Amino acid sequence: MELGITTFVETTPDVHTGKVVSHAERIREVVDEIVLADEVGLDVFGVGEHHRKDYACSAPAVLLAAAASRTKQIRLTSAVTVLSSDDPVRVYEQFTTVDAISNGRVEIMAGRG
């Protein structure tokens, strides 16, 4: 059995204060969450792609590259990469670069929107 986490990097208001963090802050938080997930031994962390103002990550490969440079064992994946709205060759190139940074720990979960 494997255990992991996925996120769309939501920027929903805090339930106590109503404050919404900036996209930049939320992205940094998720990288820290991935580092923590690696430290506690989770198997995989997935980052989804969204293109709305209430989601901070429209480029999962970039966020995963940042996490790859700070983690050692956790597998990193998109959750999901929308191939119908992207260039499949570019997606391949981006994820092979992240795979090199991570020493082979990156996966692509492809889907359609």
Sequence and secondary structure as in RCSB ss.txt:
>XXXX:A:sequence
MELGITTFVETTPDVHTGKVVSHAERIREVVDEIVLADEVGLDVFGVGEHHRKDYACSAPAVLLAAAASRTKQIR
LTSAVTVLSSDDPVRVYEQFTTVDAISNGRVEIMAGRG
>XXXX:A:secstr
   EEEE  B    TTT     HHHHHHHHHHHHHHHHHTT SEEEE    STTB  S HHHHHHHHHTT SS E
EEES EEGGGS HHHHHHHHHHHHHHHTS EE  EE  
